Amino acid sequence: MKKILVINDCKFESIVMKDCLSDIGYSVKIASEYDAIIETRKFQPDILIANLIMKNTTGDKLISKIKSENSQIICLLSSCDSIKLEDFIENKVDEVINTPVNKDRLSETLDKVTKNCDNIKVRRNSVDTIIKRLVNKSNRKQEDVSLDKKSSLSVIRFLFCPFCGQKFDEISQGFSFCPYCGKTLQTSK
Protein backbone atom coordinates (compact mmCIF):
# COMPACT_ATOMS: atom_id res chain seq x y z
CA MET A 1 0.00 0.00 0.00
CA LYS A 2 1.45 3.37 -1.03
CA LYS A 3 1.89 5.99 1.65
CA ILE A 4 0.81 9.61 1.21
CA LEU A 5 1.68 12.57 3.42
CA VAL A 6 -0.80 15.46 3.24
CA ILE A 7 0.63 18.86 4.25
CA ASN A 8 -1.91 21.58 4.89
CA ASP A 9 -2.42 24.31 7.46
CA CYS A 10 -6.20 23.78 7.36
CA LYS A 11 -7.28 20.78 9.49
CA PHE A 12 -10.64 20.47 7.75
CA GLU A 13 -9.09 20.30 4.25
CA SER A 14 -6.52 17.81 5.52
CA ILE A 15 -9.17 15.51 6.98
CA VAL A 16 -11.30 15.65 3.81
CA MET A 17 -8.24 14.83 1.67
CA LYS A 18 -7.19 12.04 4.07
CA ASP A 19 -10.65 10.46 3.92
CA CYS A 20 -10.68 10.54 0.10
CA LEU A 21 -7.20 9.03 -0.13
CA SER A 22 -7.98 6.35 2.48
CA ASP A 23 -11.12 5.37 0.58
CA ILE A 24 -9.05 5.00 -2.60
CA GLY A 25 -6.68 2.64 -0.76
CA TYR A 26 -3.72 4.71 0.41
CA SER A 27 -2.11 4.85 3.84
CA VAL A 28 -2.35 8.54 4.77
CA LYS A 29 -0.77 10.78 7.38
CA ILE A 30 -1.41 14.50 7.94
CA ALA A 31 1.29 17.07 8.73
CA SER A 32 1.30 20.81 9.25
CA GLU A 33 3.67 23.16 7.47
CA TYR A 34 5.76 23.30 10.66
CA ASP A 35 6.41 19.57 11.01
CA ALA A 36 6.35 18.66 7.31
CA ILE A 37 10.08 17.99 6.96
CA ILE A 38 10.28 15.89 10.14
CA GLU A 39 7.14 13.91 9.26
CA THR A 40 8.48 13.27 5.76
CA ARG A 41 11.67 11.81 7.25
CA LYS A 42 9.71 9.66 9.75
CA PHE A 43 6.83 8.48 7.54
CA GLN A 44 8.88 8.03 4.33
CA PRO A 45 5.88 8.60 2.01
CA ASP A 46 5.77 7.53 -1.63
CA ILE A 47 3.64 10.57 -2.45
CA LEU A 48 3.32 13.98 -0.84
CA ILE A 49 0.46 16.44 -1.36
CA ALA A 50 1.15 19.99 -0.14
CA ASN A 51 -1.28 22.88 -0.13
CA LEU A 52 0.02 25.91 -2.06
CA ILE A 53 -0.92 28.72 0.35
CA MET A 54 -0.20 28.23 4.04
CA LYS A 55 0.34 30.66 6.90
CA ASN A 56 4.13 30.97 6.86
CA THR A 57 5.24 29.25 3.65
CA THR A 58 4.05 27.92 0.35
CA GLY A 59 3.71 24.31 -0.70
CA ASP A 60 6.07 24.67 -3.64
CA LYS A 61 8.87 25.88 -1.33
CA LEU A 62 8.26 22.95 1.02
CA ILE A 63 8.31 20.55 -1.91
CA SER A 64 11.61 22.00 -3.11
CA LYS A 65 13.17 21.45 0.35
CA ILE A 66 11.77 17.93 0.64
CA LYS A 67 12.88 16.95 -2.87
CA SER A 68 16.40 18.21 -2.12
CA GLU A 69 16.54 15.56 0.64
CA ASN A 70 14.65 12.80 -1.19
CA SER A 71 14.14 13.22 -4.92
CA GLN A 72 12.23 9.92 -5.18
CA ILE A 73 9.10 11.25 -3.45
CA ILE A 74 6.31 12.11 -5.87
CA CYS A 75 5.14 15.62 -4.93
CA LEU A 76 1.80 17.20 -5.79
CA LEU A 77 0.76 20.77 -5.12
CA SER A 78 -2.90 21.43 -4.26
CA SER A 79 -4.81 24.68 -4.43
CA CYS A 80 -8.38 25.93 -4.67
CA ASP A 81 -7.08 28.51 -7.16
CA SER A 82 -6.50 27.53 -10.75
CA ILE A 83 -2.78 26.70 -10.98
CA LYS A 84 -0.65 25.20 -13.73
CA LEU A 85 2.16 22.67 -13.36
CA GLU A 86 4.41 24.73 -15.67
CA ASP A 87 4.53 27.50 -13.06
CA PHE A 88 5.97 25.17 -10.40
CA ILE A 89 8.26 22.73 -12.24
CA GLU A 90 11.37 24.65 -11.15
CA ASN A 91 10.44 23.79 -7.55
CA LYS A 92 10.32 20.08 -8.48
CA VAL A 93 6.53 19.77 -8.32
CA ASP A 94 5.40 16.62 -10.18
CA GLU A 95 1.71 17.50 -10.58
CA VAL A 96 -0.95 19.95 -9.42
CA ILE A 97 -4.40 19.23 -8.02
CA ASN A 98 -7.16 21.80 -8.09
CA THR A 99 -9.35 21.43 -5.00
CA PRO A 100 -12.01 20.57 -4.08
CA VAL A 101 -11.43 17.26 -5.80
CA ASN A 102 -13.58 14.14 -6.01
CA LYS A 103 -12.26 10.61 -5.44
CA ASP A 104 -12.35 9.63 -9.12
CA ARG A 105 -10.36 12.65 -10.31
CA LEU A 106 -7.94 12.29 -7.40
CA SER A 107 -7.41 8.60 -8.20
CA GLU A 108 -6.86 9.37 -11.91
CA THR A 109 -4.35 12.11 -11.10
CA LEU A 110 -2.41 9.89 -8.69
CA ASP A 111 -2.37 7.00 -11.19
CA LYS A 112 -1.15 9.33 -13.94
CA VAL A 113 1.63 10.94 -11.92
CA THR A 114 2.74 7.58 -10.48
CA LYS A 115 3.01 6.08 -13.98
CA ASN A 116 4.84 9.17 -15.30
CA CYS A 117 7.33 9.09 -12.42
CA ASP A 118 7.84 5.33 -12.85
CA ASN A 119 8.58 5.91 -16.55
CA ILE A 120 11.07 8.65 -15.66
CA LYS A 121 12.80 6.31 -13.18
CA VAL A 122 13.06 3.61 -15.86
CA ARG A 123 14.54 6.15 -18.30
CA ARG A 124 17.01 7.39 -15.66
CA ASN A 125 18.06 3.79 -14.95
CA SER A 126 18.50 3.18 -18.69
CA VAL A 127 20.64 6.31 -19.06
CA ASP A 128 22.71 5.30 -16.01
CA THR A 129 23.23 1.84 -17.53
CA ILE A 130 24.32 3.33 -20.86
CA ILE A 131 26.76 5.68 -19.12
CA LYS A 132 28.25 2.78 -17.12
CA ARG A 133 28.69 0.74 -20.30
CA LEU A 134 30.41 3.64 -22.05
CA VAL A 135 32.74 4.18 -19.11
CA ASN A 136 33.57 0.46 -19.02
CA LYS A 137 34.27 0.47 -22.78
CA SER A 138 36.49 3.51 -22.31
CA ASN A 139 38.41 1.75 -19.57
CA ARG A 140 38.83 -1.38 -21.71
CA LYS A 141 40.22 0.65 -24.61
CA GLN A 142 43.12 1.86 -22.49
CA GLU A 143 46.08 -0.11 -23.80
CA ASP A 144 48.12 -0.31 -20.65
CA VAL A 145 49.15 1.46 -17.54
CA SER A 146 52.81 1.66 -16.69
CA LEU A 147 54.57 3.28 -13.83
CA ASP A 148 57.47 5.58 -14.57
CA LYS A 149 59.89 4.44 -11.87
CA LYS A 150 61.92 7.67 -11.91
CA SER A 151 58.91 9.74 -10.86
CA SER A 152 55.87 8.89 -8.82
CA LEU A 153 53.59 9.52 -11.81
CA SER A 154 51.75 6.81 -13.66
CA VAL A 155 51.51 7.20 -17.40
CA ILE A 156 48.33 5.99 -19.02
CA ARG A 157 48.39 5.28 -22.73
CA PHE A 158 45.15 6.01 -24.56
CA LEU A 159 43.73 5.45 -28.05
CA PHE A 160 41.45 8.43 -27.47
CA CYS A 161 40.95 11.14 -24.87
CA PRO A 162 38.71 9.87 -22.06
CA PHE A 163 37.49 13.43 -21.49
CA CYS A 164 36.63 14.82 -24.91
CA GLY A 165 36.60 11.56 -26.89
CA GLN A 166 38.98 12.83 -29.58
CA LYS A 167 40.85 9.95 -31.22
CA PHE A 168 44.65 10.15 -31.16
CA ASP A 169 46.57 9.43 -34.36
CA GLU A 170 48.96 7.25 -32.42
CA ILE A 171 48.76 5.83 -28.96
CA SER A 172 49.40 8.69 -26.57
CA GLN A 173 52.90 7.79 -25.54
CA GLY A 174 54.36 10.48 -23.42
CA PHE A 175 51.33 12.82 -23.55
CA SER A 176 50.76 14.34 -20.15
CA PHE A 177 47.63 16.13 -21.40
CA CYS A 178 45.17 15.86 -24.27
CA PRO A 179 46.28 18.06 -27.19
CA TYR A 180 42.60 18.73 -28.01
CA CYS A 181 40.94 19.60 -24.70
CA GLY A 182 43.98 20.12 -22.46
CA LYS A 183 42.85 17.72 -19.69
CA THR A 184 45.64 15.95 -17.80
CA LEU A 185 46.28 12.35 -18.88
CA GLN A 186 48.92 11.76 -16.21
CA THR A 187 47.98 11.13 -12.60
CA SER A 188 49.93 10.96 -9.35
CA LYS A 189 50.28 7.59 -7.67
C-alpha positions as CSV (number, residue, x, y, z in Angstrom):
1,M,0.0,0.0,0.0
2,K,1.4,3.4,-1.0
3,K,1.9,6.0,1.7
4,I,0.8,9.6,1.2
5,L,1.7,12.6,3.4
6,V,-0.8,15.5,3.2
7,I,0.6,18.9,4.3
8,N,-1.9,21.6,4.9
9,D,-2.4,24.3,7.5
10,C,-6.2,23.8,7.4
11,K,-7.3,20.8,9.5
12,F,-10.6,20.5,7.8
13,E,-9.1,20.3,4.3
14,S,-6.5,17.8,5.5
15,I,-9.2,15.5,7.0
16,V,-11.3,15.7,3.8
17,M,-8.2,14.8,1.7
18,K,-7.2,12.0,4.1
19,D,-10.7,10.5,3.9
20,C,-10.7,10.5,0.1
21,L,-7.2,9.0,-0.1
22,S,-8.0,6.4,2.5
23,D,-11.1,5.4,0.6
24,I,-9.0,5.0,-2.6
25,G,-6.7,2.6,-0.8
26,Y,-3.7,4.7,0.4
27,S,-2.1,4.8,3.8
28,V,-2.3,8.5,4.8
29,K,-0.8,10.8,7.4
30,I,-1.4,14.5,7.9
31,A,1.3,17.1,8.7
32,S,1.3,20.8,9.2
33,E,3.7,23.2,7.5
34,Y,5.8,23.3,10.7
35,D,6.4,19.6,11.0
36,A,6.3,18.7,7.3
37,I,10.1,18.0,7.0
38,I,10.3,15.9,10.1
39,E,7.1,13.9,9.3
40,T,8.5,13.3,5.8
41,R,11.7,11.8,7.3
42,K,9.7,9.7,9.8
43,F,6.8,8.5,7.5
44,Q,8.9,8.0,4.3
45,P,5.9,8.6,2.0
46,D,5.8,7.5,-1.6
47,I,3.6,10.6,-2.5
48,L,3.3,14.0,-0.8
49,I,0.5,16.4,-1.4
50,A,1.1,20.0,-0.1
51,N,-1.3,22.9,-0.1
52,L,0.0,25.9,-2.1
53,I,-0.9,28.7,0.3
54,M,-0.2,28.2,4.0
55,K,0.3,30.7,6.9
56,N,4.1,31.0,6.9
57,T,5.2,29.2,3.7
58,T,4.0,27.9,0.3
59,G,3.7,24.3,-0.7
60,D,6.1,24.7,-3.6
61,K,8.9,25.9,-1.3
62,L,8.3,22.9,1.0
63,I,8.3,20.5,-1.9
64,S,11.6,22.0,-3.1
65,K,13.2,21.4,0.3
66,I,11.8,17.9,0.6
67,K,12.9,16.9,-2.9
68,S,16.4,18.2,-2.1
69,E,16.5,15.6,0.6
70,N,14.7,12.8,-1.2
71,S,14.1,13.2,-4.9
72,Q,12.2,9.9,-5.2
73,I,9.1,11.2,-3.5
74,I,6.3,12.1,-5.9
75,C,5.1,15.6,-4.9
76,L,1.8,17.2,-5.8
77,L,0.8,20.8,-5.1
78,S,-2.9,21.4,-4.3
79,S,-4.8,24.7,-4.4
80,C,-8.4,25.9,-4.7
81,D,-7.1,28.5,-7.2
82,S,-6.5,27.5,-10.8
83,I,-2.8,26.7,-11.0
84,K,-0.6,25.2,-13.7
85,L,2.2,22.7,-13.4
86,E,4.4,24.7,-15.7
87,D,4.5,27.5,-13.1
88,F,6.0,25.2,-10.4
89,I,8.3,22.7,-12.2
90,E,11.4,24.7,-11.2
91,N,10.4,23.8,-7.5
92,K,10.3,20.1,-8.5
93,V,6.5,19.8,-8.3
94,D,5.4,16.6,-10.2
95,E,1.7,17.5,-10.6
96,V,-1.0,19.9,-9.4
97,I,-4.4,19.2,-8.0
98,N,-7.2,21.8,-8.1
99,T,-9.3,21.4,-5.0
100,P,-12.0,20.6,-4.1
101,V,-11.4,17.3,-5.8
102,N,-13.6,14.1,-6.0
103,K,-12.3,10.6,-5.4
104,D,-12.3,9.6,-9.1
105,R,-10.4,12.6,-10.3
106,L,-7.9,12.3,-7.4
107,S,-7.4,8.6,-8.2
108,E,-6.9,9.4,-11.9
109,T,-4.4,12.1,-11.1
110,L,-2.4,9.9,-8.7
111,D,-2.4,7.0,-11.2
112,K,-1.2,9.3,-13.9
113,V,1.6,10.9,-11.9
114,T,2.7,7.6,-10.5
115,K,3.0,6.1,-14.0
116,N,4.8,9.2,-15.3
117,C,7.3,9.1,-12.4
118,D,7.8,5.3,-12.8
119,N,8.6,5.9,-16.6
120,I,11.1,8.7,-15.7
121,K,12.8,6.3,-13.2
122,V,13.1,3.6,-15.9
123,R,14.5,6.2,-18.3
124,R,17.0,7.4,-15.7
125,N,18.1,3.8,-15.0
126,S,18.5,3.2,-18.7
127,V,20.6,6.3,-19.1
128,D,22.7,5.3,-16.0
129,T,23.2,1.8,-17.5
130,I,24.3,3.3,-20.9
131,I,26.8,5.7,-19.1
132,K,28.2,2.8,-17.1
133,R,28.7,0.7,-20.3
134,L,30.4,3.6,-22.1
135,V,32.7,4.2,-19.1
136,N,33.6,0.5,-19.0
137,K,34.3,0.5,-22.8
138,S,36.5,3.5,-22.3
139,N,38.4,1.7,-19.6
140,R,38.8,-1.4,-21.7
141,K,40.2,0.6,-24.6
142,Q,43.1,1.9,-22.5
143,E,46.1,-0.1,-23.8
144,D,48.1,-0.3,-20.6
145,V,49.2,1.5,-17.5
146,S,52.8,1.7,-16.7
147,L,54.6,3.3,-13.8
148,D,57.5,5.6,-14.6
149,K,59.9,4.4,-11.9
150,K,61.9,7.7,-11.9
151,S,58.9,9.7,-10.9
152,S,55.9,8.9,-8.8
153,L,53.6,9.5,-11.8
154,S,51.7,6.8,-13.7
155,V,51.5,7.2,-17.4
156,I,48.3,6.0,-19.0
157,R,48.4,5.3,-22.7
158,F,45.1,6.0,-24.6
159,L,43.7,5.4,-28.0
160,F,41.4,8.4,-27.5
161,C,40.9,11.1,-24.9
162,P,38.7,9.9,-22.1
163,F,37.5,13.4,-21.5
164,C,36.6,14.8,-24.9
165,G,36.6,11.6,-26.9
166,Q,39.0,12.8,-29.6
167,K,40.9,10.0,-31.2
168,F,44.6,10.1,-31.2
169,D,46.6,9.4,-34.4
170,E,49.0,7.3,-32.4
171,I,48.8,5.8,-29.0
172,S,49.4,8.7,-26.6
173,Q,52.9,7.8,-25.5
174,G,54.4,10.5,-23.4
175,F,51.3,12.8,-23.5
176,S,50.8,14.3,-20.1
177,F,47.6,16.1,-21.4
178,C,45.2,15.9,-24.3
179,P,46.3,18.1,-27.2
180,Y,42.6,18.7,-28.0
181,C,40.9,19.6,-24.7
182,G,44.0,20.1,-22.5
183,K,42.9,17.7,-19.7
184,T,45.6,15.9,-17.8
185,L,46.3,12.3,-18.9
186,Q,48.9,11.8,-16.2
187,T,48.0,11.1,-12.6
188,S,49.9,11.0,-9.3
189,K,50.3,7.6,-7.7
